[in-house]
Amino acid sequence: MKNKNDTKLLKHALKLGLAFATQQGYRASESSISSKNKVEVVYRLMVQYKQIAPLAVDKEDGPNMKHKLILWITRLLPEDHELLQ
């Protein structure tokens, strides 16, 4: 299901994912990772820490990683969050 706020949800997921990376001791910041690689970096970190299930190897691409991150953040947000409306 495509949400009108998918872009904003992805941005929020990346922000939280990078903050989590910093808490885990990684030197990750918005500026140190190219926007092209942020999705993959956060996706792989979330898989490593078992926050999301990994995609099948043949399905590991940008759109599928983005979708996984959107699903992850959607489950973390309260039901009444503005991005879920």
C-alpha positions in Angstrom: 0.0 0.0 0.0 1.4 3.3 -1.0 1.0 6.1 1.4 0.9 9.8 0.4 3.5 10.4 3.1 6.0 7.7 2.0 8.7 10.2 1.2 8.4 11.9 4.6 8.2 8.4 6.3 11.4 7.4 4.5 13.1 10.7 5.6 12.1 10.1 9.2 13.3 6.4 9.0 16.7 7.6 7.7 17.0 10.2 10.4 16.2 7.7 13.2 18.3 5.1 11.6 21.4 7.3 11.5 20.7 8.4 15.1 20.6 4.7 16.1 23.9 4.2 14.2 25.5 7.0 16.2 24.2 5.5 19.5 25.7 2.1 18.5 29.1 3.8 18.1 29.2 4.2 14.3 30.4 7.6 13.0 27.4 8.1 10.8 25.9 11.5 10.2 23.7 13.1 7.6 26.7 14.8 6.0 29.2 11.9 6.1 27.0 9.5 3.9 25.9 10.4 0.4 22.2 10.6 0.0 22.5 7.8 -2.5 23.9 5.4 0.1 21.9 6.4 3.2 19.1 4.0 2.4 21.5 1.1 2.1 23.5 2.0 5.1 20.4 2.3 7.4 18.8 -0.8 5.8 21.9 -2.9 6.5 22.3 -1.6 10.0 18.6 -2.4 10.8 19.1 -5.9 9.4 22.3 -6.4 11.4 20.5 -5.3 14.6 17.5 -7.5 13.7 15.1 -4.5 13.6 13.9 -5.6 10.1 14.0 -8.9 8.3 16.5 -9.0 5.4 15.3 -9.0 1.8 16.1 -12.0 -0.4 19.5 -11.3 -2.1 17.9 -11.0 -5.5 15.4 -8.4 -4.1 18.1 -6.1 -2.5 17.6 -2.9 -4.5 16.9 0.7 -3.6 13.1 0.6 -4.0 12.8 -2.6 -1.9 15.1 -1.3 0.8 13.2 2.0 1.0 9.9 0.0 1.3 11.4 -2.0 4.2 12.5 1.1 6.0 9.0 2.7 5.5 7.4 -0.4 6.9 9.8 -0.3 9.9 9.1 3.3 10.8 5.4 2.9 10.3 5.4 0.2 13.0 7.4 2.4 15.4 5.1 5.4 15.1 1.9 5.7 17.2 -1.3 5.0 15.2 -2.4 8.7 15.4 1.0 10.1 14.1 0.4 12.7 11.4 2.6 10.8 8.8 0.3 7.8 9.1 -2.9 9.8 8.3 
